[in-house]
């Protein structure tokens, strides 16, 4: 039941420029959010989505500096208003030089600053912002998950009994009660994402802002998070804004619920391109808009299906493979919020064939893969434990073959990353045997295996340290003793594969988070190992980035590499994987062809997963019954077109 | 509100002491280490201080598994360099010393010098042992909760909170960076030279990561309401009792009085 509240957020002519930047990251935009009109912010990587959410939370420019124009006004249910609206902007230290705050009464000097700080603090108190990096969101200030979740309540003086009740309820509802006593620093990225979500929502904010809320989540976590977001605005009257690339999630939370056909229910969406609103309207219309793809946003599965039913071509809708791909590499150093404080160039939509940054367009033909000796991997009864003694792998039997893509899927915390770490030798085996190309590598440590197997980590920031992209990519091969022309060739190839050739002399931290992910991947590819493991390669990538990643992984398969992909993106898995292994509690509970695993609801359910949206939609349309079994959006589109023709 | 035992988080204070009680015990022992030599002993550490320091060590070892090992390592790392330098300085350069224990060229190691060195080193051992007890039994968040309850301004607490959490965060990040670089073929475990050579690949992302972490943690804390003024209630109460409250006021006061009285009498 919807709670009628008078909360309202109005944004008028708001613009923002990062400290030291020549161009604006957000350019004079206007919109409103009301409890019955949540906002969906779409756009390619680097379009300004995270910056906009940070501005709505009152973080930029108030906490992080930069220059702002226009107004943000938060009207509260009790009739009071908070207004942040500099006329002259802030200096680089975040101090307001001159401006109007609250009530519109002009103030001077220290009085202005004090008043403005008070308004900004009050604004911040009423906001919840979920950052797109869950590990960064955890404060590190508490030793247990339940205490971490309770921080917002503690700061508001809620009684202990009430807190315990709310935290208990939150942990149970989120299905993370088993994490209660864990130290937040020991959580996997997916587990941290679920804890972070509960932690930011628990204080019942007036304005809840979510940056890629489902990017790291398994099916169970995704379902809970989407349900909770729905509750926030339908039952608690919270103002909600979501920035996301996951349009299937948007479809599920905003457009497929019971309110879908209600006249009161009117979520709206805007598509940002280089900080400007390129497209806006009701969410249903925007998600169905044909020009969405031109703005770097892929269609949701349901929108795709509807378009094909109307006579559209799936390839034309999904086909970004032959368009220029910007990779969303923003040319500026990001802060940890994913904001770009030194925006000198404008990221966003590039003219056809050339990216805004001069990045290499997605090559018509991918670079030639180096010749490597194919190698298989055989894990027999492999067990392993973390350094603290926690058993993470139990009797794993797994075979990875050259020229095959094996996907490892499982719920958050199931042991996917641990298995990848065991593959590269970062987790010593406590039992069983691992062989690569027939040689026993069970006792080899990671550096000794680096000539055979490489891993693209989930958080590339943990490896980046060189001052240029090129040097970063060259580091691994250099450690292996490569030099001269061979080193240069390996680096050039990896940079080209990842579309980084034209930013080879930039500092890795001048790129967006997605850009850094590509640098991490290029560093892995430059090792030119016969076995390649990719840990959540699509997280944080926009539609074009995902399509490029698919091409790249396909290229590895064609070059007879042995590929292990860890992903909870079942659409990506369904389109690419030859073999799928399901891991749960550190054990492989099933493995087989994609078709046998990805449509087995019972098996997926046991592992805390649910079928990909394409599989669900195909079932709704009766395609599976006809023997089609499309496992991905692309396969679904092809099946629909075939039926239509 | 009454506090039941279930309100207490067993992880944060397994010895059942309030952080201020632990601090009070550490201060008491440190003060007693300053008792003059007139108090029934001739050489080295006041027996009462040594005995209490040993008692604290036993208590610390009960706080969690491996706690005694961690406590001993902390004490050794802090005390040994200090003790060695004291023995060198006083052992070799106490020119009043007449009882020569050993000599090499112009250097004479005298018994009087060694006794003076032990006098200082032993007292420092007690002080360091008490400080290590405090560190091993009071977690960072319990310390922060205590500061909040003492009404230290929220801004100062926020800064301390970020600073105190930097070390555990750095340890976790360092492990992740080491893994990432080793997977790329970087040797970190093959001797001192390999470690030295790998330092930039290790320290650079660590430093950058910690800076960014500190910024984000500050924002994350602010977003949760860390700057909100007014009373705070912790999810789990810090363990406390009337007896602890009395003892933590009484013990340091008595110890201070004893030390002052002993010094006055010693004149």
Interface residues (C-beta under 8 A of the other chain):
Chain A: X57 X59 X63 X121 X124 X125 X127 X128 X129 X131 X133 X136 X137 X138 X139 X140 X141 X142 X143 X144 X146 X147 X150 X151 X152 X153 X154 X155 X156 X157 X158 X159 X160 X161 X163 X164 X167 X181 X185 X199 X200 X203 X335 X336 X337 X387 X421 X424 X425 X426 X445 X446 X447 X450 X451 X454 X455 X457 X459 X461 X462 X463 X464 X465 X475 X476 X479 X480 X509 X523 X524 X527
Chain B: X1 X3 X7 X9 X11 X12 X139 X140 X141 X144 X161 X165 X168 X169 X172 X173 X175 X176 X177 X179 X180 X181 X182 X183 X184 X185 X186 X187 X188 X189 X200 X201 X204 X205 X208 X209 X212 X213 X215 X216 X217 X219 X220 X221 X222 X223 X224 X225 X226 X227 X228 X230 X231 X232 X233 X234 X235 X236 X237
